[in-house]
Amino acid sequence: MAGSDRQSGRKRVAAEASVPAKAMVVALGRIGDLVLVTPILRALGGLEPRPEVHVLAGRKNHQVLASHPGIHRLYVYPDGALAKLQLMLQLRRERYDLWIDPKDHHSQTGRLLVRVAGPARSVGYNGNRRGTDTRSGCFTHGIPGHLENGQLHATERALAALAAVGLPAVDRQPWLVPPVEAAQRFTQFRLQNHLTRYAVVNISASKLHRQWDTGHWVELLRSPCLRDLPVVICALPSDRDAAAQLVASRGSTFYYPTQTATDLLAVVHDAMLMLTVDTAMVHIASAFNTPILALYSNIPSQYRKYQPLSRHQRAVMAPGRNAPVSDIPLTMVEQALCALIEEIAAESGLRQQSA
């Protein structure tokens, strides 16, 4: 069969089975937003025949999908009117069978993109800005809005886009793969510092109400629970002084200067434990099932949406309604940390006994 005949045959079978031959997943926004839609990539990759999967990401988040095995092509939404126009024309030429925009809220950019691309089927939020009218959109298949999704995790909200077109999806775990170059850089760092087992501590958050006092971090690292465990510190450039303070506060503590977001994947992938405030690092750890202790502001709706998904995890929420992370007392975090480490050690002991 000629190449064109094979391609047309594949498209015909895919259409009959409601499986797209070529699908686009739109994931603009922050790094965490992108990580939380990656279960869609796993679900699409499990279809037969396997679709050609494209992703449209943003300039600030696309790096975490570098070399991702579930993606055939990665587009980056650019700045500048001319560059955006060129991208839209290119997307229209792709002739997608399925367009997936999993955001559960109104997006003018999302609506513009799907109108220009003109896919055969499209999934997205058809509601207005207030979420009160779900008939005002341009997607062929609508998904529930954030007002209806209040009890669901963000990954479950994303997978609702597949359910809207009858495609199966059962695994809500994020799916990430560290790029080879990032893994090699961190392997060299580990060799230089003789790191085998280690914990990762992320002290940075983009919003003030998610930050924890540096002094508390110093005291936590001195906890008997962490006495024999080396620690790798991750921090934004603006928090390098705080990172240096942590490194100086105890032995076997190292600052790893990440160059890009992909470096974070390599650091978290093999960690024994992750300690962090509420940021994208929670979702990166969940992707690798890395045990995690995460600190949250007391906003239950946000916690339900962004809670960790690792098998072993503890979440510590600030006492008092709407209280920021800075209000979390050291004792609460230390107790949760020790309980988590005991849980990890118990499972490790059971594995050794059964070996």
MOJO-V336699 format. One record per residue. RES is the residue in one small letter. OMEGA is omega in degrees with one decimal (none if undefined). Layout:
BEGIN
RES_OMEGA + RES_OMEGA
END
This chain:
BEGIN
m_-180.0 + a_-177.6 + g_-179.2 + s_178.3 + d_178.1 + r_-179.1 + q_-179.2 + s_177.4 + g_178.9 + r_179.4 + k_-178.7 + r_178.8 + v_179.7 + a_-179.2 + a_-179.8 + e_-178.5 + a_-176.3 + s_175.7 + v_-177.9 + p_172.7 + a_179.6 + k_-176.2 + a_173.9 + m_173.6 + v_-178.8 + v_-176.5 + a_175.7 + l_177.6 + g_-176.9 + r_-179.0 + i_-179.4 + g_178.9 + d_-179.5 + l_179.9 + v_-174.3 + l_174.4 + v_-178.2 + t_172.1 + p_175.7 + i_-179.5 + l_178.7 + r_-178.4 + a_178.7 + l_-179.8 + g_179.5 + g_-179.6 + l_174.3 + e_-8.0 + p_-176.3 + r_179.4 + p_167.4 + e_-172.2 + v_174.4 + h_176.8 + v_172.7 + l_-177.8 + a_-180.0 + g_-179.7 + r_-174.8 + k_-175.7 + n_-170.1 + h_-174.2 + q_-178.1 + v_177.6 + l_177.5 + a_178.4 + s_-179.5 + h_-175.8 + p_-179.3 + g_-174.9 + i_175.5 + h_179.5 + r_-179.2 + l_175.4 + y_177.4 + v_-179.3 + y_-170.2 + p_166.6 + d_175.0 + g_-176.0 + a_-177.4 + l_179.6 + a_178.1 + k_178.6 + l_178.9 + q_178.5 + l_-177.8 + m_177.5 + l_178.3 + q_178.7 + l_178.9 + r_179.8 + r_-178.6 + e_178.7 + r_-177.4 + y_172.9 + d_-177.9 + l_178.6 + w_-176.2 + i_174.4 + d_-168.9 + p_179.0 + k_-179.8 + d_176.2 + h_-176.9 + h_177.1 + s_178.7 + q_178.2 + t_179.2 + g_-179.8 + r_177.9 + l_-177.4 + l_-177.4 + v_176.7 + r_-178.9 + v_-176.8 + a_176.7 + g_-179.2 + p_178.4 + a_175.3 + r_178.7 + s_-179.4 + v_179.2 + g_-177.3 + y_-177.7 + n_-178.6 + g_176.9 + n_-175.5 + r_-179.3 + r_-178.5 + g_-175.4 + t_-179.1 + d_-176.8 + t_179.9 + r_-171.3 + s_-175.7 + g_-175.6 + c_178.3 + f_-179.9 + t_178.8 + h_-178.7 + g_176.6 + i_178.4 + p_179.3 + g_-175.6 + h_178.6 + l_177.8 + e_-172.8 + n_-171.2 + g_-177.5 + q_-173.6 + l_171.7 + h_-177.7 + a_179.2 + t_177.2 + e_176.2 + r_179.0 + a_-177.9 + l_175.2 + a_178.6 + a_176.8 + l_178.7 + a_-178.5 + a_178.9 + v_172.9 + g_179.5 + l_-175.2 + p_175.7 + a_-176.4 + v_-175.3 + d_-178.1 + r_-179.5 + q_174.2 + p_-176.2 + w_178.1 + l_176.7 + v_178.7 + p_175.4 + p_-175.8 + v_-176.9 + e_179.0 + a_178.5 + a_179.5 + q_178.7 + r_-178.0 + f_175.5 + t_177.5 + q_177.3 + f_179.5 + r_179.6 + l_-179.3 + q_-175.5 + n_175.1 + h_-178.6 + l_170.6 + t_171.5 + r_178.6 + y_171.7 + a_175.8 + v_175.6 + v_175.4 + n_-175.8 + i_-172.0 + s_172.9 + a_-176.3 + s_-177.7 + k_-174.1 + l_-175.7 + h_177.6 + r_-176.6 + q_178.7 + w_-174.9 + d_179.7 + t_178.4 + g_176.3 + h_178.2 + w_179.6 + v_-179.3 + e_179.9 + l_179.8 + l_177.5 + r_-179.1 + s_176.4 + p_179.8 + c_-177.0 + l_-170.2 + r_-173.4 + d_-175.5 + l_174.1 + p_-175.8 + v_173.4 + v_-178.2 + i_171.0 + c_-177.7 + a_172.6 + l_178.3 + p_-179.8 + s_-178.6 + d_-178.3 + r_178.8 + d_177.5 + a_177.3 + a_178.6 + a_178.6 + q_178.1 + l_179.9 + v_-178.2 + a_-172.5 + s_-178.3 + r_175.0 + g_177.3 + s_177.1 + t_-170.1 + f_174.9 + y_178.1 + y_-177.4 + p_-179.3 + t_179.9 + q_178.9 + t_178.7 + a_-179.7 + t_177.9 + d_179.1 + l_-179.5 + l_-179.2 + a_-179.2 + v_-174.1 + v_-171.0 + h_-174.8 + d_-177.3 + a_174.3 + m_-171.3 + l_175.5 + m_173.0 + l_-175.1 + t_166.8 + v_-175.1 + d_177.9 + t_176.6 + a_179.2 + m_175.8 + v_-174.9 + h_174.8 + i_177.2 + a_179.0 + s_-179.7 + a_-178.3 + f_-177.7 + n_177.3 + t_177.0 + p_-171.3 + i_168.8 + l_-175.0 + a_-178.8 + l_-174.5 + y_165.9 + s_-177.4 + n_175.6 + i_-171.7 + p_-179.0 + s_177.5 + q_178.7 + y_179.1 + r_-176.8 + k_-170.3 + y_-178.0 + q_-178.6 + p_-177.8 + l_177.0 + s_-179.7 + r_176.7 + h_-178.2 + q_173.0 + r_174.8 + a_178.6 + v_-177.9 + m_-179.4 + a_178.4 + p_179.7 + g_-176.9 + r_179.4 + n_179.5 + a_-179.5 + p_178.9 + v_-178.5 + s_179.3 + d_-178.7 + i_179.8 + p_-179.4 + l_-176.3 + t_179.3 + m_-177.6 + v_-178.6 + e_178.3 + q_179.5 + a_179.4 + l_-179.0 + c_178.4 + a_179.4 + l_-179.8 + i_176.6 + e_178.6 + e_178.3 + i_-179.1 + a_179.7 + a_178.4 + e_178.6 + s_178.7 + g_177.7 + l_179.3 + r_-179.8 + q_179.6 + q_-177.8 + s_-178.3 + a_none
END
